[in-house]
Amino acid sequence: MTIISDYIPFVGAHCETTTMGNLLQHAGLPLSEPMIFGVGMGMGFGVFRFKGMPTPFIGGRVKAEEITKGLVKNLGLEADYKTTRSRKRAWDNIANFIDEGQPVAVKLDAYYLDYFDIDFHFAGHYLTVYGYDGEYVYVVDTDQQGGVLKTQRQSLEEGRLWKGPMASNALSWTIEKTDKTIEWPLVLRRAIASNAKDYLTPPIKNFGAKGIRKAAKMVPSWMDTIENPEPALAQLGSIMERAGTGGGLFRYMYTDFLNEAKTHLDDHTVEIAAAEFLEAANRWRAVSEIFESVSVNGLESASQIMLEIADLEEAAMSRLAELG
């Protein structure tokens, strides 16, 4: 068995921020999960339909890997990304770093994980590997999934090499140790303003407040357009709120980030926007609850709440865009 000695796991609420929390903590730059999310410019929204998924995919954050890329850029760090279609090379990209005492971030299809209870493919999941033996890989996942866990090596490899929506050719990455001093006011203003401007000017109407409005218009028809709508929408509501794709989770996280950021920034705008995102989070939670106890009238109500959320988030982001 090869385990990184004295490894201290970082267990969070969302998979990519949890993974980055593990890498940063080991690299000597421990941050809270909300700070990771905010500095990584993670606040967003997207709605898509992927083949094989029972419902449209609703995401309350920016696209996969964008949090990591934004975080590394804003903190001035270096991430060593590796991809491959070779099973041997994919495993070596984990084992070689673990042998050197360095944890590895991995992206994979959660369907294959021993401990993950889903009946569809979802290749946008992240975890951290900190050890292995002949049969198992030792990982850190979100609190929702159990935190510090192990999964069969074969299962992990299948998940990494699966071909389908959101798959990334056995993507893995590491971050070197650092003793950098962070100029927090500069970093926070840049991250907040850039995130806000990206949210307000999405490349297509599936993202940002425009995406929320687009999804809101779609929602009332889902009882007729989704096969077995009651269980499918109940699952969507549960995933949105608890599994890290949307719902109130990211809005609560961004609220916490803004409240933490305002200790470094002398600007009342941040405090006002934090209150607006808290209200948006509460309304997203209401939408998730409606999906979980789905009815025709409920979907009409969810649609109206989502339109209100779009206005609320757009106003908050318009304020924050002025910080840059």
Secondary structure as a PSIPRED ss2 file (coil, helix, strand):
# PSIPRED VFORMAT (PSIPRED V4.0)

   1 M C   1.000  0.000  0.000
   2 T E   0.000  0.000  1.000
   3 I E   0.000  0.000  1.000
   4 I C   1.000  0.000  0.000
   5 S C   1.000  0.000  0.000
   6 D C   1.000  0.000  0.000
   7 Y C   1.000  0.000  0.000
   8 I C   1.000  0.000  0.000
   9 P C   1.000  0.000  0.000
  10 F C   1.000  0.000  0.000
  11 V C   1.000  0.000  0.000
  12 G C   1.000  0.000  0.000
  13 A C   1.000  0.000  0.000
  14 H C   1.000  0.000  0.000
  15 C H   0.000  1.000  0.000
  16 E H   0.000  1.000  0.000
  17 T H   0.000  1.000  0.000
  18 T H   0.000  1.000  0.000
  19 T H   0.000  1.000  0.000
  20 M H   0.000  1.000  0.000
  21 G H   0.000  1.000  0.000
  22 N H   0.000  1.000  0.000
  23 L H   0.000  1.000  0.000
  24 L H   0.000  1.000  0.000
  25 Q H   0.000  1.000  0.000
  26 H H   0.000  1.000  0.000
  27 A H   0.000  1.000  0.000
  28 G C   1.000  0.000  0.000
  29 L C   1.000  0.000  0.000
  30 P C   1.000  0.000  0.000
  31 L C   1.000  0.000  0.000
  32 S C   1.000  0.000  0.000
  33 E H   0.000  1.000  0.000
  34 P H   0.000  1.000  0.000
  35 M H   0.000  1.000  0.000
  36 I H   0.000  1.000  0.000
  37 F H   0.000  1.000  0.000
  38 G H   0.000  1.000  0.000
  39 V H   0.000  1.000  0.000
  40 G C   1.000  0.000  0.000
  41 M C   1.000  0.000  0.000
  42 G C   1.000  0.000  0.000
  43 M E   0.000  0.000  1.000
  44 G E   0.000  0.000  1.000
  45 F E   0.000  0.000  1.000
  46 G E   0.000  0.000  1.000
  47 V E   0.000  0.000  1.000
  48 F E   0.000  0.000  1.000
  49 R C   1.000  0.000  0.000
  50 F C   1.000  0.000  0.000
  51 K C   1.000  0.000  0.000
  52 G C   1.000  0.000  0.000
  53 M C   1.000  0.000  0.000
  54 P C   1.000  0.000  0.000
  55 T C   1.000  0.000  0.000
  56 P C   1.000  0.000  0.000
  57 F E   0.000  0.000  1.000
  58 I E   0.000  0.000  1.000
  59 G E   0.000  0.000  1.000
  60 G E   0.000  0.000  1.000
  61 R E   0.000  0.000  1.000
  62 V C   1.000  0.000  0.000
  63 K C   1.000  0.000  0.000
  64 A C   1.000  0.000  0.000
  65 E C   1.000  0.000  0.000
  66 E H   0.000  1.000  0.000
  67 I H   0.000  1.000  0.000
  68 T H   0.000  1.000  0.000
  69 K H   0.000  1.000  0.000
  70 G H   0.000  1.000  0.000
  71 L H   0.000  1.000  0.000
  72 V H   0.000  1.000  0.000
  73 K H   0.000  1.000  0.000
  74 N H   0.000  1.000  0.000
  75 L H   0.000  1.000  0.000
  76 G C   1.000  0.000  0.000
  77 L C   1.000  0.000  0.000
  78 E C   1.000  0.000  0.000
  79 A E   0.000  0.000  1.000
  80 D E   0.000  0.000  1.000
  81 Y E   0.000  0.000  1.000
  82 K E   0.000  0.000  1.000
  83 T C   1.000  0.000  0.000
  84 T C   1.000  0.000  0.000
  85 R C   1.000  0.000  0.000
  86 S C   1.000  0.000  0.000
  87 R H   0.000  1.000  0.000
  88 K H   0.000  1.000  0.000
  89 R H   0.000  1.000  0.000
  90 A H   0.000  1.000  0.000
  91 W H   0.000  1.000  0.000
  92 D H   0.000  1.000  0.000
  93 N H   0.000  1.000  0.000
  94 I H   0.000  1.000  0.000
  95 A H   0.000  1.000  0.000
  96 N H   0.000  1.000  0.000
  97 F H   0.000  1.000  0.000
  98 I H   0.000  1.000  0.000
  99 D H   0.000  1.000  0.000
 100 E C   1.000  0.000  0.000
 101 G C   1.000  0.000  0.000
 102 Q C   1.000  0.000  0.000
 103 P C   1.000  0.000  0.000
 104 V E   0.000  0.000  1.000
 105 A E   0.000  0.000  1.000
 106 V E   0.000  0.000  1.000
 107 K E   0.000  0.000  1.000
 108 L E   0.000  0.000  1.000
 109 D C   1.000  0.000  0.000
 110 A H   0.000  1.000  0.000
 111 Y H   0.000  1.000  0.000
 112 Y H   0.000  1.000  0.000
 113 L C   1.000  0.000  0.000
 114 D C   1.000  0.000  0.000
 115 Y C   1.000  0.000  0.000
 116 F C   1.000  0.000  0.000
 117 D C   1.000  0.000  0.000
 118 I C   1.000  0.000  0.000
 119 D C   1.000  0.000  0.000
 120 F C   1.000  0.000  0.000
 121 H C   1.000  0.000  0.000
 122 F C   1.000  0.000  0.000
 123 A C   1.000  0.000  0.000
 124 G C   1.000  0.000  0.000
 125 H E   0.000  0.000  1.000
 126 Y E   0.000  0.000  1.000
 127 L E   0.000  0.000  1.000
 128 T E   0.000  0.000  1.000
 129 V E   0.000  0.000  1.000
 130 Y E   0.000  0.000  1.000
 131 G E   0.000  0.000  1.000
 132 Y E   0.000  0.000  1.000
 133 D C   1.000  0.000  0.000
 134 G C   1.000  0.000  0.000
 135 E C   1.000  0.000  0.000
 136 Y E   0.000  0.000  1.000
 137 V E   0.000  0.000  1.000
 138 Y E   0.000  0.000  1.000
 139 V E   0.000  0.000  1.000
 140 V E   0.000  0.000  1.000
 141 D C   1.000  0.000  0.000
 142 T C   1.000  0.000  0.000
 143 D C   1.000  0.000  0.000
 144 Q C   1.000  0.000  0.000
 145 Q C   1.000  0.000  0.000
 146 G C   1.000  0.000  0.000
 147 G C   1.000  0.000  0.000
 148 V E   0.000  0.000  1.000
 149 L E   0.000  0.000  1.000
 150 K E   0.000  0.000  1.000
 151 T E   0.000  0.000  1.000
 152 Q E   0.000  0.000  1.000
 153 R H   0.000  1.000  0.000
 154 Q H   0.000  1.000  0.000
 155 S H   0.000  1.000  0.000
 156 L H   0.000  1.000  0.000
 157 E H   0.000  1.000  0.000
 158 E H   0.000  1.000  0.000
 159 G H   0.000  1.000  0.000
 160 R H   0.000  1.000  0.000
 161 L H   0.000  1.000  0.000
 162 W C   1.000  0.000  0.000
 163 K C   1.000  0.000  0.000
 164 G C   1.000  0.000  0.000
 165 P C   1.000  0.000  0.000
 166 M C   1.000  0.000  0.000
 167 A C   1.000  0.000  0.000
 168 S C   1.000  0.000  0.000
 169 N C   1.000  0.000  0.000
 170 A C   1.000  0.000  0.000
 171 L C   1.000  0.000  0.000
 172 S E   0.000  0.000  1.000
 173 W E   0.000  0.000  1.000
 174 T E   0.000  0.000  1.000
 175 I E   0.000  0.000  1.000
 176 E C   1.000  0.000  0.000
 177 K C   1.000  0.000  0.000
 178 T C   1.000  0.000  0.000
 179 D C   1.000  0.000  0.000
 180 K C   1.000  0.000  0.000
 181 T C   1.000  0.000  0.000
 182 I C   1.000  0.000  0.000
 183 E C   1.000  0.000  0.000
 184 W H   0.000  1.000  0.000
 185 P H   0.000  1.000  0.000
 186 L H   0.000  1.000  0.000
 187 V H   0.000  1.000  0.000
 188 L H   0.000  1.000  0.000
 189 R H   0.000  1.000  0.000
 190 R H   0.000  1.000  0.000
 191 A H   0.000  1.000  0.000
 192 I H   0.000  1.000  0.000
 193 A H   0.000  1.000  0.000
 194 S H   0.000  1.000  0.000
 195 N H   0.000  1.000  0.000
 196 A H   0.000  1.000  0.000
 197 K H   0.000  1.000  0.000
 198 D H   0.000  1.000  0.000
 199 Y H   0.000  1.000  0.000
 200 L H   0.000  1.000  0.000
 201 T C   1.000  0.000  0.000
 202 P C   1.000  0.000  0.000
 203 P C   1.000  0.000  0.000
 204 I C   1.000  0.000  0.000
 205 K C   1.000  0.000  0.000
 206 N C   1.000  0.000  0.000
 207 F E   0.000  0.000  1.000
 208 G H   0.000  1.000  0.000
 209 A H   0.000  1.000  0.000
 210 K H   0.000  1.000  0.000
 211 G H   0.000  1.000  0.000
 212 I H   0.000  1.000  0.000
 213 R H   0.000  1.000  0.000
 214 K H   0.000  1.000  0.000
 215 A H   0.000  1.000  0.000
 216 A H   0.000  1.000  0.000
 217 K H   0.000  1.000  0.000
 218 M H   0.000  1.000  0.000
 219 V H   0.000  1.000  0.000
 220 P H   0.000  1.000  0.000
 221 S H   0.000  1.000  0.000
 222 W H   0.000  1.000  0.000
 223 M H   0.000  1.000  0.000
 224 D H   0.000  1.000  0.000
 225 T H   0.000  1.000  0.000
 226 I C   1.000  0.000  0.000
 227 E C   1.000  0.000  0.000
 228 N C   1.000  0.000  0.000
 229 P H   0.000  1.000  0.000
 230 E H   0.000  1.000  0.000
 231 P H   0.000  1.000  0.000
 232 A H   0.000  1.000  0.000
 233 L H   0.000  1.000  0.000
 234 A H   0.000  1.000  0.000
 235 Q H   0.000  1.000  0.000
 236 L H   0.000  1.000  0.000
 237 G H   0.000  1.000  0.000
 238 S H   0.000  1.000  0.000
 239 I H   0.000  1.000  0.000
 240 M H   0.000  1.000  0.000
 241 E H   0.000  1.000  0.000
 242 R H   0.000  1.000  0.000
 243 A C   1.000  0.000  0.000
 244 G C   1.000  0.000  0.000
 245 T C   1.000  0.000  0.000
 246 G C   1.000  0.000  0.000
 247 G C   1.000  0.000  0.000
 248 G C   1.000  0.000  0.000
 249 L H   0.000  1.000  0.000
 250 F H   0.000  1.000  0.000
 251 R H   0.000  1.000  0.000
 252 Y H   0.000  1.000  0.000
 253 M H   0.000  1.000  0.000
 254 Y H   0.000  1.000  0.000
 255 T H   0.000  1.000  0.000
 256 D H   0.000  1.000  0.000
 257 F H   0.000  1.000  0.000
 258 L H   0.000  1.000  0.000
 259 N H   0.000  1.000  0.000
 260 E H   0.000  1.000  0.000
 261 A H   0.000  1.000  0.000
 262 K C   1.000  0.000  0.000
 263 T C   1.000  0.000  0.000
 264 H C   1.000  0.000  0.000
 265 L C   1.000  0.000  0.000
 266 D C   1.000  0.000  0.000
 267 D C   1.000  0.000  0.000
 268 H H   0.000  1.000  0.000
 269 T H   0.000  1.000  0.000
 270 V H   0.000  1.000  0.000
 271 E H   0.000  1.000  0.000
 272 I H   0.000  1.000  0.000
 273 A H   0.000  1.000  0.000
 274 A H   0.000  1.000  0.000
 275 A H   0.000  1.000  0.000
 276 E H   0.000  1.000  0.000
 277 F H   0.000  1.000  0.000
 278 L H   0.000  1.000  0.000
 279 E H   0.000  1.000  0.000
 280 A H   0.000  1.000  0.000
 281 A H   0.000  1.000  0.000
 282 N H   0.000  1.000  0.000
 283 R H   0.000  1.000  0.000
 284 W H   0.000  1.000  0.000
 285 R H   0.000  1.000  0.000
 286 A H   0.000  1.000  0.000
 287 V H   0.000  1.000  0.000
 288 S H   0.000  1.000  0.000
 289 E H   0.000  1.000  0.000
 290 I H   0.000  1.000  0.000
 291 F H   0.000  1.000  0.000
 292 E H   0.000  1.000  0.000
 293 S C   1.000  0.000  0.000
 294 V C   1.000  0.000  0.000
 295 S C   1.000  0.000  0.000
 296 V H   0.000  1.000  0.000
 297 N H   0.000  1.000  0.000
 298 G H   0.000  1.000  0.000
 299 L H   0.000  1.000  0.000
 300 E H   0.000  1.000  0.000
 301 S H   0.000  1.000  0.000
 302 A H   0.000  1.000  0.000
 303 S H   0.000  1.000  0.000
 304 Q H   0.000  1.000  0.000
 305 I H   0.000  1.000  0.000
 306 M H   0.000  1.000  0.000
 307 L H   0.000  1.000  0.000
 308 E H   0.000  1.000  0.000
 309 I H   0.000  1.000  0.000
 310 A H   0.000  1.000  0.000
 311 D H   0.000  1.000  0.000
 312 L H   0.000  1.000  0.000
 313 E H   0.000  1.000  0.000
 314 E H   0.000  1.000  0.000
 315 A H   0.000  1.000  0.000
 316 A H   0.000  1.000  0.000
 317 M H   0.000  1.000  0.000
 318 S H   0.000  1.000  0.000
 319 R H   0.000  1.000  0.000
 320 L H   0.000  1.000  0.000
 321 A H   0.000  1.000  0.000
 322 E H   0.000  1.000  0.000
 323 L H   0.000  1.000  0.000
 324 G C   1.000  0.000  0.000
